[in-house]
Amino acid sequence: MKKLALFDLDHTLLAIDSDYSWGVFTTQIGWTDPAEFKQRNDEFYAHYKAGTLDIHDYVRFATDAARLQGAEKSIAAHADFMRSMVLPAITPQARALVRQHQDAGDMVVIVTATNDFVTRPIASELGVSELLAVELARTQGVDGQPGWITGDIHGVPSAREGKVTRVAQWLAARGLDWGDVDITFYTDSINDLALMEKVNHPVATNPDERLRAIATERGWRILDLFQKLT
């Protein structure tokens, strides 16, 4: 039986929330109005923690600045974001945990509710090629150039129960089903309860208060990998 290690990203492998932090970063570089953006970003983040987030509304909001700035400026800004905010939030403990599974021959996949524009470079930095993120719809490219993000979501968003669907699709694309793999899943969030209940080995990692209570009640492993940052 193949072994599969699934990782949530934000506050699980990464000591920050990358989506929230990208929003903060775009405000710092003058792409958004600081007061207005912070208010809306904080509201969406509160809904996320409460499990009541409308993912489509949030993605339109979270990607609007990059959509308006265009691909070239956004890609350059993301490189600065990686250096200033992401790399300091990747701890040795997180890197070691990923390597542990890779060295054991496990298939390693990051499954995140943050969009692929923000998270693809982070997954690469962690040495993980398989990423199931919220896929952003893009315009039709012209003159051989790729299109740019529209603010909409392509396909099933990898959020809440959607993570179960996306993992099932990933397995099916490789001729596998749930019964063909032994899955360990690391996450900090109550939003991922559906996937935790589906896998063989759920690990509540840096868990929020509600997930910690459920993990304790059900006898799931609890891993405090690092101190969460903003």
N, C-alpha and C positions, 0 to 999 in steps of 0.2 A: 504494500500500500504506500502510495506517495505521501510524503509529508509536506504540508503547506503552512507557511507562517504568514498570517495576515497582520498588518499593522495599520491602525489609524495613525494620522500624522500629528495634528495639532494637539499639544499638551500630552501626547503619548510618546512619540519619538522626538518631537520638537517642544522646547520649553515655552514657546509662545504659540498664539493662534496666528498662523501665517496670513489668513484672510483679513483678520482685524488689523494686524500689523501693517499689511500692505496698504490698507486704507489710511492708517496713520502716516505712513511714509509719503503717500501721494499728497496728503495735506501739507506735510513739511516742505515739499518741493514746490508748493504753490499751485497744484492742480485743482484743488477744491477749496471752498470756503470753510475755514477751520471750525467755526461755531456750528454751522448748519450740518457739516459732514459728521462732526463728532456726535451731535445729538442723534442723528439717524443711525450712525454706526453703532452707538451704544444701545439704541433701541433694538436693532436687529440682533446684536450679540446677546442681549437679555432674553430675547425670544429663542435663540439657539440653545442657550443653557436651560431654558424652561421646556424645551422640546416642542415649541409652538411656531418655529420659523417657517415662513412661506419661502421656500428655496428659490422659486422663480423671481419673486419680488426682490429678494436679497441679491441674487446674481445680477439682475439689471442694475441695481444700485451700486454694487461693488465693482462692476466692470465699466461703469459709465465714463469715468475719468480716462482710463486707458483707451476705451473705444474712441473718445474724442481726440486724444493726443495722437493716435495712430500707432502702427506697429513699430516703426524705427525708434521713436522716442520711448515707447513703453518697454521695449526689450532692453534698451540702454538703461532706463530707470530701474528695471528689475535687477540688472547686474549690480547696481549700486545698493539696492535693497538687500540682495544676498550678502554683500560684504558688510553692510552696516548693521543689519538686524537679524538675519537668519543664521549666519555662521556662528556668531556668539551664542546662539540659542541651541546649537547642536552639541550635546554633551558627549564626553567620552563614553559614558554609560550607554547612551542610545546607540552610538556607533558600534560598541562592543556587542550589544544584544543582536543587532542585525547581522554582524559578522559571525556570531555564534551559530545562528541558523544557516547562514550560507556555507560555513565550513562543515556543517553537518550534512550538507547536500539537500537541504530543504528548499522548496520553491518559495521565494519571498516576494510578497506583493504588498504595496501600500494601497489602502482603500480609504479615500478621504472625501469629505463633503465640500472641500475647497476646490476651486476650479483648476483646470489643467494648466492655464497660463501661469498662475502663481506657483503651482506645486511641482511641475515637471523638473525645473532646475533643482529643486530641493531634493526630490527623489534621486536625481543623478548624483548630487553631492553625497547622499547616503549610500551610494553604490547599488541602488535598486532600479532595475530597468522596467519592471512591471508596475504600472501605476493605473489604478482605477480611480479617477477623479471625475468631478462634474465636467463634462465635455462641453465646451463653448461652441455654439453655432458660429460659423464664419461666412463671410460674403464670398461670392465667386471671384476667384483671382483673375487678373488680366495680365496679358503680355508675359505669361510664365511666372508671375509673382503670386504667392499664396494670398488668399483673402484675409480679411481681418475680422475681429470679433463683432458680433451684432448686439450683444447683451442678452441673447436668448440661450437656452440650453438645448443641446443636441442629445436626443435619446433619453434614457432613464437617468435621472440624477442620482449619484451615489450618496444619498442621504437617507438616514433612518432605514425603513424597510427596503428602500432602493438599493442599499448596499447588498442585501441578500440577492436581489435580482441581478445586480451587476456581477457579483461573484459567480452566480449560477451561469450567467452568460459566458464569463471568462472560462469556467470549467468546460462548458459545452463546446466552446471553440477549440478545445484541446482534446475532445473526445472523452471527457471525464464527467462524472456525476459526484454528488456529495458522498456517496458510499465508496468511491474510489480513492478518497484522500483522507488523511488524518490531519485535521486542521487545528492549529493554535491561533487564537486571535487576541491581540493586545489592543485595548482601548481605554480611554479615560472617561468616556461619556455615556450617560444614560440614553442618549439618542441612538446608540448602537446596540441596544438591548436585543433587538430582533436577530441580529447576526450573532451575538454572543450565545443566544439560545439555540442557534443552528449548528455551531461548531462543536468539535470534540473537546477542546481545551480552551475555555474562555479565561482570559487573564485581565482582571481589572487593574489597569496600569495608571498610576497617579490619579485614582478615580475621584470623580465628583462625589458629593455627599450621598446622593441617592444611589449611585452605582455601588459605592462602597457598602452601603447598607444591604443591598440586594446580594452582592458577592459574599458578604459575611453570612447572610441567611442561607444561601445555597451552597456554601462551602467552596466557592470558586477561589482560585489563587488570586491574591492581591499583591501587586508589585509596585512599590514606591521607588520609581527609577530616578527621579530628580525633583527638585523644587520647581513648581510651575512659576513662570513669569507672566507678564501681562498678555 
